[in-house]
Amino acid sequence: PHPEAPKYNEELEKQIREERQSEQGSEEEESEDDGESSSPELNNKRVILQRFTIYNSKTTMYIVGSNAKESLFRILEIGKDPKDPNNLMIIEDKSYFYTRKDMVELINGLNESSEGGINKISQGYGLLGLIKFTKGYYLSIITKCSQVAILGGHFIYHVDETKLIPLDFDYKRPNKYSDEERLLSIFKYLDLGKTFYFSYAYDITNTLQTNFIRHKKFATEYQMHNDLDSEFNDANISENFRTFEHNERFVWNNLLLKPILENTHIATYEWFQPIIHGFIDQAKISIFGKKIYITIIARRSHHFAGARFLKRGVNDKGNVANEIETEQIVSDMLILSFHDPKYGFFNNPRYTSFVQHRGSIPLYWTQDLNRLPKPPIEINLMDPFYQSSAIHFNNLFQRYGSPVIILNLIKTKEKQPRELKLNQHFSNCITYLNQFLPEKHKLQFNCFDMSKHSKKNLDVIRPLQKIAVKSIDQVGFFHNGQDLASTRIQKGIIRTNCIDCLDRTNAAQFIICKEALSYQLASLGMISESTNLDYDSDLINILTEIFHDHGDTIAVQYGGSNLVNTMDSYRRINQWSSHTRDILNSIKRIYSNSFMDQIRQEAINLFLGNYVYDASKPKLWELQNDFFLHNNSLIHDIRVKISYQHWFNANYLSDDRFDLKKIEKKKNDPYSLQVVKLEQFPEYNDNWYNECYVPRKYQSLSDLFQFNMNSNARYFPSNIEAGPNTEFDYSPFESRKPFLKASKMDQEFEFKTSKSGAQNLKYLDNCAEEDKVEDEETENMVDEPPNNKSDSTKTEETQYHNYPQDNSDNNSSYNVSNSNKIKNFLATKIEKLGYNNKNSSDK
């Protein structure tokens, strides 16, 4: 066994073995009530349920849950209240765990005692909750799932298939024209088998920082009380532990969990799995034998969620559209668990994380869906006090602390104002809110016209890198310590937005994560602090792939198609075929926005509970829009207005909430947080070993998830020829770009000597000069624009796109400007398409 495997698993196995031996040799008579209990010693232990079998009788549904080994079982009963058929009676047998033998006897007994017997109707790997439309409840279960990541030995799963099971024994399919059938069809339109995730033992709704800190603080307080007070009573420890809350903002099946949560005597999250919507991926990096895991978790908020043109801006509760929290976890896999054998409970110092945020501009603005492809932007409600914006930023202070750094990527200059109109209002909003904030906590507003820089062949990467480094230095990142005192905390958040928060935002967030990765690796001792991670190294190539998938997934969820502009587009290294791909994605996005968004929005509103069926009110499909489903009625809702000046909560700005030395104490006695070894508190059952490495099961290591995840090993050559000229550098930090220099040199020579290529170069140069004369750089640009010189004199400024830079004498001819490369490339492509005369080239 692993050297730091928790002891309680060994005790659990020992108790089960002793229990089986006592069953065979014991002749003691048990009472009828006690006869159902197979191991009363385990009554207070928390066993994670991972397998579920559903039985149904005429009056009751029985859910049998078991652990992964199917050695311990529990049972949950769901039935209708005889006094009120609209209410449910949910009974949980908390007191007992059953062995397989006892569970068989119990099921047989229920079959004999129930009128008409019981039927086994389904099996699954998770329970999502209960939902009701016009009549009768349905149970939603996970019937198929797959592993996508592992954190601390806890697997994270993707929901592959789900199933709705009616609770009624005599259920009949409703008439196809009935409201019940129509609502059922709309509900099923939201495919829960795409980009929904859950975990049995790890809380994926909260960040790694939150999960670590709350467990460490709780365990430290418990140990402190035990050390300082010999009479300390730990009877309420178990109940307090279960008050650890999931982050409701990211629990997408919150409506389905509501009927169970209303029964306070039910341990809801021991039976039902909260799911998040977004993206999760993981990759393994081998650094000369050391294994590093990079995990990206994107959590989509279910508040004000919906399709692209139907959900813009902010609602009156301060929730913005397309709100995503993206977390990058980098961990050294020397020890898999969150716990450390030397330092104890949740004190593994090999875990780091960095969190950033994206969301729509928090103003009241919309776009007319009937005026595609570029509908004008309309400011619908002019609020001089920016009440909803204030609520939004106050919520960011509450969740992440200060500072809040805003990276605004929308256009700053347009011939016909679209984005510019919104940019001016957003800037005014920040100026107004900042005048009431303390100086050190003011909102930091960075405006960078990414589209303009990209269009004019200006450098996009370097300005964003400067903003990223400066911002990360301010907010920091999370690095778990060997105790509370040495734990490093992220305080604050970087909030990025463009118009859709898709293409430009994803590229900017990638650059920020790339810079954060260097900080995280340095804190783990993998690289020096001055190391610059090359864009063409294996490490960054894998991160680029993950973020490309991350951006595509978010774009499909919100916009209906994949990203149009990827990171390759902004680095000027995208292939010619990518232009066709971009056009197709644009067409897909327009088609989805025009024809599919409305029914998708209805499905989201129904699933999230924004719309609840009421026979006396208009049907979901009869609503002209869903404004009042996401905003309070201005007539019937008289809200308490927040102060126009003191719009923020001062407690959210306080650094004390991040001071781990100020843990809650009941005594004033001094207590050191630098505990030699932190012990777990009672009732915490972290049986990760049973989930990751199943005991008593023949299993090849090559079949494990960890051996088959994406890795930089796929870049390694399968056969390496002997000789100094073919030696392969296995470092994930080594740039692979120099290996392509020879072929690129040949291509450049052909491009420059092409007759029609020269004509097209002249045409492209004229276009570039016209663009430069057209307008001047605005004052809110982050970097000063390059001087208006010829291409030959600005090589030093534009060659920054060529990562890594190589200024050696042998390769001096390779260091040409990136813009010239693009021009040559385009010219040659035009020539190959048959435009050989000047008129055709100009065209």
N, C-alpha and C positions, 0 to 999 in steps of 0.2 A: 504493500500500500504506500501511497504518497506520504512522505515524512510529516506533512502538516495536515493530514486528513483529520477532521474533527472527531473527537473521541465518542461523541454521542451516537455516531453511526455504528461503531463497534458495539456499544452497549445495546443499541436497538436490535442488532442481529443476534446478540447473545440472548436477549430476552425472548426473541421469537423462537430460538432453538429450545430454550428451557420450557417455553410454553408448549411447544409441540410434544416434548418428552413427557411433560406433566399430563397432557391430554391422553396420552396412551396409557400411562400407568396409574392415573388417578381414579379412585372409585368414590370420591366424595360426591354427595348429592348436592345439587345447586338449586336454588329457588328459580321460579319461572322468569323473574326479572333478570337475575344475575346470569341465567343460562345463556343469554345472548352476548355476554361479555367474554371475550377471549383473553384479553390482557389488560386488566384494570390498571396495571402499572404505567401503561402508555397513555392514560386518559388525558394528561396535561401536555402531551407532546404534539407538536404541529407537524403533520405529515402532508407533504405536497401531493395533491391529487393530479394525475396526468392521464388517466384512462377513465372513460365514462360509458356506462351502459344504461340505456333508457328502457324502462318497462312501463306499461300502461294498463290500467284497469278501467272499469266503467266510471269510477269516481275519482281516482287518484293516479298521478304519474309518479313513478319511483325512479330516482336517479342514483345509481350505484357508482361511486367513485373509488378509485384505487390508486396506489402509488405506481411507479413505473415498473416495479418487479411484480405487481399484482399479488403481493403478499399480505397487504393490509387494506381493508375496505371500510367505507363509510356509506351512509345512506341518507338521502334527502327526499322528502315527500312534498309534492305540490298538488293541492286539490282546491276545489271551489268551496267557498264559504256557504253552508246551507242556508244561512240567514240572508245573505246577499250574494247572488251568483256573480256579480261584477267584481267581487273581491276574491282574493286568493288566500288560502291557508297554506303556509309554508312551514314545515316541521323539520328541524335538523336534529339528528341524534348525535349530540356533541359528546356524550359521555363514553362512548364505546368505539373501539376499533374491532373489526371482525377479521378472522382468518378466512382463507378460501373455503375451508370446510364449513365454517359457521355461516358464511354468506350463502352457500348453496342450500343449507338447511333453512335459512331465513326466507329465501326466494321460494322454496318449495312450500313453506308454511303460508306465505302470502298468496300463492297460487291456489292453495286449498281453501283458504278463508275468504278470499274475495269472490263476489258473485260474478260468475262468468270467467273467473281466473284472470291471470295477467299475461300480457304478450310482450315479448322482447321486440322492440320496434326499430332500434338503431343503436349504433356505437359511435363514439367520437373521441377527439383528443382535447376538447375544450368546450366550455359553455359560455355563450355570449350574453344571454339574458332572455327576457320575455317581452313580447310586444303585442299590442292589441290595436285593431283597426276599428271596425264597427261592432264586432261581436267576437267573443272568444279570444283566448290568448294563444300565441305561438311561442315555442321554445326554439331559439336559434343555437345551433351547435356547430363546432368545427369538425368536419369529417376527414380532412386531409390537411397536413401541414408539412413544412420542410425547414430544416435548419439553415439559418443565414449568417449567424454570428454566435460568438461565445465570449462572455465577460465574466471573469472570476469563476469559471466553471459552470456558469448558468447559461444555458442555451437560449437564444432568441430565435423565434420561429416566424415564418411567413405563412399567413393563412392562404391555403391553396383552394379549398372547397368548403362550403357551408351548406347547411340544410335547415329548413323551417319545419318544425314538427308541431301540429295542432295538439293542444292539451285535451280537447274533447275526444272521448273514446269513439263516439258515433259521428265523427266529423264527415261532412259531405262537401265536395267541391262546390263553392258558390256559383250562382248563375253568372255567365260571362259578361252580362250587362249590369251586374250589381255593383254597388259602390265597394263592397268588400273585395271583389275580384279585381277591380280596377286599382284599388290601393295596394293590393297584394302584388300586382304586376309592376306598379311604380316602385315599390320597395325592392323588388328583385332586380330592377334595372341598375341599382347601385351594386356593382359586382364586388362582393366582399372577398373574392378570391384574387384581388389585385391590390398590391401595395398596402395591405393591412398586416400588422405585426403584433405579437404577444410573447410573453415569457412567463413561465410558471413561478420562478423564484427571484427574478430580478425585475425591479420596478423601472420599466423603460419609459414611463411617463415623466420621470424626473431625471435631472442631470446626474452624472457621476458624482459631482461635488455634493449635491444634496443628499444622495444616497449614502455616501461615505460619512459626511459630517454628522448627520442625525443619528446614525448608529454609534459612531465613536463618542458623541456627546452623551448619549443615553447610557452607554456602557461605562463611561468615565464617571458620570454622576452616581450610577449604581455602585461602582467600586469605591467611590469616595464615601458614600453613606455607609457602606459595609465596614470600611476602614476606620471611620470616625465614630460610628454609632453601632455598638455591638447589639443593640436591641432593634435595629432597623428591620422593618417588616417588608418583605418583598412580595406580599400577596397580590399587589396590584400591578406588578411588573408586566405580566402577560397581557393584561388589558391595555396598559399604556402602550405597549409595543404595537398592538393592533390598531392604535389610533394613528399610526404613521399613514399619512394620506397620500393617495395618488394625486397627480396634478390634473385636476378636473378639466382644465383647458384642453388637454390633449387626449382625453378619454373619449373616443368616438362612439362607443356603445353606451354612453351615459344614460340615454333614454331606456335602453333595454335592461339596464341594471337597476333602474329606479324602483320597480315593484319589489325587488329583493332588498334593496337598501332601506326601504320603508319598514321592513321587519327588522328592528334593531337587534333582535336576539339571534339573527342569522349571521354567521361569519361569511359575509358575501364573497370576499376575495379569496377565500379558501376553496370555493366552488366555481366561481365565475372569473373569467379572464378579461381584464380591461385591455382593449386593443387601441393601437395608435394608427394613424394614417399618415403616410409619408414615404420614407426611404431608409433602408438600412443595408449597409454592405461592409465587408471586412476583407482585409488583405494581410498577408504575412510577408514580412521583409526579413531576409537573411543577411545579417551584417557579419560576415566571416564566421558563421556558425551560430551567432546570437539571433534569437527569434524576437522580432518586434511585430506587434499587431497594430494595424491602423484601422480604426472603426469609425465610420461616418453614420450618425443617426440624425435623421431629419424628422421633426414632429410637426405636423400640420394642426393648427388650432381649429377646433370645430365651431368657434364663435365667428359669425359672419362669413361662413364658408360658402363657396359656390363657384360658378363658372365665371370666366374672364370678364365679359362685358356686362354680366348681370350683377357682379359684386366688385365694386370699385370703392376706394376711399375708406371712410370710417362710418360706423353707426353711432347712435346717441349714447351707447354704453362704452364707447372708447375702443371698440374692437375693430381692427382693420382687416381688409380682404387679403387673401393669400398670405396669411401670417405663418411663417415657418421658423422654428428654432432648430438650428443646425449645430450638432456637437461633434467634435473631432476628438476621439479617445486614442491616445498612443500609449502602449503598455509594453513593458519588458516581460517576456514570458518565461523568465527563469523560474518563477513560481506562478502557477496558474491562478490560485485562489486569491481573494481579496485579503485573506489573513496571512500573517507571517509567523513562521514557527518560532522566531526569536522575539519579535516585538508584540505578537498577539493579535487580538481581534480587530479586523479592518485596519491593520497598520502595515500593510504591504506598501513600501515606498516606491513601487515600480509602475504606478498608474498615474497618468496625467490626462487632462482634458481641456478643451477650449471651446467656448460656446459663442455663437454669433446669431444675429436675428435679421430676418427680412420681413417686410410687410408693406402694403400699399400706403401711399401718402395720406396721412390722417386728416383729410379735409373732405367736405361733402362735394364730391364730383362724380360725374357719370359720362358715358359715351353712348350715343344713339346706335343701337345694333342694326338699324335699317340703313345706315350710311357707311357700310363697309367699302373698301378695306381699311380706310383711315378715317374713322368717324371723329368729328371735332370733340374737344373736351369742354364740358359745360360745368361751371361752378353752380351748384343747385341752391346752396344755402350759405349766405354770407353771415358768419358769426364773428362780430368784431372782438369777442372775448375768447374765441377758440375753445369753447367748453369741452367738446368731444376730444379735441387734440390734447387738451390738458389732462383729461382722464386717461388717455392712452399713454402719455409719457409718465404720468404718476404710477401707472401700472408697471411700466418698465423699471422705474425706480424700486418698486416693491419687489419685483421678481429678481432683479439683477444688481441693484444698487447703483451707485454713482461712480464714474461718469457715464452718461449716455452719449455716444459718439455717432453722429448721423453722417452717412456717406450717400449723398444725393447725386445720382448719375444722369438725371434727365437733361434735356437740351437747354442751353442758356441763350441761344440766338437762333431765330427762325424767321424766314421771310413772311410766312403766315403763321402767327403764334398758335401753337397747340400746346406742346409741353411747356413752352416758355410762360404761358399764362398761368399754369399750375406752379411753376417754379417760383414766380413772383409771390404768389399767395403763401406758399410754403415758407419762403424766406421771411415774410412778414409775420407768420405764425411763430416761428422760432424767436424772432426779435421781440415780439410781445411777451412770450412766456419767459424769456431769459431775464427780463428787467426785474422780475420778482424773486429770482433764484439767487442764493448766495454765490459769490464769485467762483468758488472752487467747484460748485456743482452745476454750473450753467451748461445747457445743452450745447455740444460742440457740433457746428454745422460745416461740413466739408462739401463743396459743390464742384463736381468735375464732369464736364461735358464729354462723355466717353464716345458718343456717336461722332462728334465733330473731329476728335482726334483720330478716330479710326478712318473716317472718310478722307481726311487729308494726309494720310500716311504718316501722321505724327505718332510719337511714342505713346502707347497706352499703358504699357507695363510699368515703366519706371515711376510715374507719378503715383500710381496705385500702390506700388511697393513702399514708397515713402509714407503714404498715409497709413498703410498697414503696420509698418514698424513703429511709427509714432503712437498709433492707437493701442497696439499690444503692450507697449511699454507702460501705458497708462492703466489699462484694465487688468493686465496680467493674465495668468492662467492657473488652473488647479493642478497641484502636485501633491499627492497624498504623502504624509509624513510618517515617521516611526511612532509618533504620538500626536496629540492635538497641538502641542506647542510648536512643532516643526512642520505643520501642514500649511501649504501655500494656497491662498484663496484667490479666485478671480472675482474682482469687484468692478462691476460695470459691464457694459455691453456695446458692441459695434452694430449699429442698425443700418442696413444697406437697402436702398430702393432705387428703382427706375420707374417707368410707367407701369409695366406689367409685373415687375419683380421676377423676370425670367432670364432672358439672354444676358443682358449687361450685368445684372445682379449676380448671376451664377459665376460669370467670369471674374468679377471683383471679389466675390467670396472665396473663389479658388485661390486667388493671389493672397488673400488674407490668411487662409488656412495653410498655404505653402510657407508663408513667413512664420506662422505659429508653430508649424511642424519643426522648424529649426530650433525654436525655443524649447519645445518639448523634448526633442532628442538631446539637446545640450543638457537639460536638467536631469535626464536619465544617464548622462555620462557617455553617450554614444558618439558625440561630436564635440568639437570646441565651440565656444560661443561665437567665434568670428567666422565659422564655416558658412559659406554661401551654397545653398542647394541648387544645383544646376537644373535648368528646365528640361534638359535632354538626358538626365540620368534615369536609371531604372526606377529609383524611388519616386521621383516626381512623375514619371510616365504612368506609374500605377495610380498615384494620387489623381492625376489628370483623368484617367479612365473612370475612377470611382466618381469624381465630380461631374464628369460628362453624363454618366448614368443617373447621378443625383439630379442634375439639371433637367435631363430628359423626362424623368419620372414626375418631377414637380410641374414641368411644362404640360405634360399630358393631363395631369390632374386638374390644372387650372385653365390651360389654353386649348387643350384638345389635340395637340401635336407635339413632336419633339422640339428641341431647341432649334432655332433658325441660325443663330450665330453662336458658334462654340469657341472654346479657348484657342483652337487652331486659327480661327478667323482673325482674332485680335493679335495673334503672334505672327500672322502673315505666312503660315506654313501649311494652310489647308490645301488639299488637292483640288485640281480642276473639277473633278466629279462632285465635289462638295457643293458647287454652285447649283447643280441640278437637284441635289438633296435639299438644299435650302429652299429652292423654289417649290418643291413638292411639299415640304413641311409648311410653307406659307399657305399653300392651297388647302392643305388639310386643316390648318388652323382656321381659315376663313370658312370652310365648309362646316366644321364643328361648331363654330360660333353662330353660324346662320341657322342650322337645322337641328343640332343635337343638344345645345346648351339648355334649352327650356325644359326638356324632359329630365335632363341630368340634374338641373336645379330642383325640380320637383322631388326627385328621388332623395336628394340630400336633405331637403327640408323635412321630408317625411321620416327619414332615418334618424335625424338628429332631434326630432320632436319640435321643430320650429312650427310645424303644422300638426295639430291634433284634431282628429275628426269630431265634428259636432253637427248633428243633423239639422240644427236650426241656423247654421251658418253656411256661407258659400263653400262649395267643394274646392279641393286643391286645384283642380284643373279649370275651375271657373274664375280664379283670381286673375285680375289684369296684371298685377305685379305682386311681389312678396315684400314690399317695403314695410308693412305693418307686422310682418312675421319677424323682422329683425330689429325693428325700432318700436319704442313705446308710442302709444297714441298721444298726440299732443293735447287732445281734448280730455280724455279720461284719466290720463296719468299726470298728476301734479307732483313733480319730483322736487326734492330738496336740492336747490342749485348750489354748486360749489362756489367758493369765494372767487371773485374775478382776479384777485391779487394773490391770496394765499391758496393757490390751486394745488399745491403739493403737500404731501405728508412729511413733516420734518423727520419723523422716525425712520423713514425709508432712506434718508440721506445720511443717517448716522453711521459712522464707522464701527460703533460698538456692536452692531448686529453681526459683523464679520470678525469680531475679536473673540477668538476661541478660548481665551484665558478667562473670559467673564461668563463662565457657564453658571447655570442656575444652581444656587446652593440654599439649603435649608439651615445651614450653620455658617458661622463666620470664621470657623477654624481654617487656618491656611492649608492648602492642599496643592501639591505639585501635579501639574498635568503631564509631566514627563515620567509617566509610569514605566517601570521596568518592563512589564509585560501586561497588556490589557486583556482581561478575561471577558468572555462573552457573558451577557446577562441571561438570566433564566428564560426559558421558553423560546429562545432563538434557535431555530433548527435549520441550519444551512447544509442540507444534504446534497451539496453539489457533486460529491463523489459518486453518488448513486446515479445521477443524471448523466454525467460526463463519461464515467467509466463504470458501466453496469457490472456489479459483482455477480459471480456464479454464472457467467455467460461467456461462451467461447466467442471471441471477437478478435479479428485481425487489426493491428494498429493501422494498417494501410486503408482500412475502411472508415476510420474515424474522420469526422468533419475537419479536424485540424490539419490532417494530412492532404486534404483535397481542396483547400481554399486557394483563392488566387494568390500567386506568389511571384516574386522576382526571379525565381528559379526558372521560369519559362523563357527568360531571356538568355539563359546559359546555353552555350553550344552543346549539342549532344555528343559530338566527337571533336576533340581538340587535337589538331595535328601538331607534331613535335616541331620545335624550332622557335627561335626568338621572335620572328616576324608575325607569328600567328598566336602568340600568347594572349590569353583572354583575361581581362581584369574583372574579377568577381565582385568588386566593390559596387554597392548600389548607388554610390555617390559619383561614380565615374561617368562622364558624359560619353554618350555613344555617337554624338554628332561628328567628331573628327574622322570616323571611319568612312563617312560619305563624302569627304572633301574632294577626292580625286574625280569622282563621277560628276559632282556639281561643277568643278572647274571646266570639264569638257563641255558640259551643257551651256555654261555661260559663254564660252568661246563661240559656240554655234549661234547662240542668241544674238550676240553683238555683230556678227558678220552677216546676219540675215538681211536681205535687201528690204523686203516688206516689213521686217521687224524694225528697221531703222525708221521707216515712215511712221509706223505706229508709235514708236518711242517719241517722235517729234509731236505727234498728235496728243499723246498723253502728257507730255511736258507742257504743251499749250493749255491743256485743261487744268493742270496743277497751278499754273501761273494765274489763270482766271479765278480759281478758287481763292488764291491768296489775296488778290486784289479785292475780292467781293466783300469781305468784311474783316474786321480786326478782332483779336482775341478779347473776350470780356474780362472784366476785373476780377470775377470770382473764379477764374481758372487757378488750379493749384500750382502749376508750373508756368514759368514764362515761356511763350512760344518761341520756337527757333527763329533765327534771323532769316529775313527774306533773301536768301542767297541761292546760288545755283546748287545743283545736286553734288557737284564735285567738291564744294566747300563745306557741306554739312554732313559729310560721311561720319564724322566722329559722333554727331548727335543721333543719327538714325541707325547706326550699326548696332545700337544697344539691343535690338531685336535678335541679333545673332548670338544666342547663348550656347556655349560659353564663348567669350571673346578670345581670340588667339592672335597675338601681335608678333609672333615669331617671324624671323626673316624668311624661313622656308615657306611660310604660308601667307606672305604679305599680299599676294594677288587675290587671296580669298576674301580679304576684308573689304568688301564693297558694301555700299549702302543697301539696306533691305528694300527700300523703295525702288531702286534700280533693278533689283532681282525680280520684283513683281512686274515691273514694266516689261522687262525682257521676256518673262514667262508669258504674259498676256499677249505680247506681240507675236511670239512664236505660235501660240495657240490659234490666234487669228489667221496667221499665214497658213497653218495646216487646215483650217476650215475653208480655204480657197479664196480668201480676200487678198488677191495679189496686186491689184491696182490701187492707186491712191484714193479714188472715190470710195471703193469698197472698204479700204482701211479706215477712212474717215468715218464712214457709216458705222 
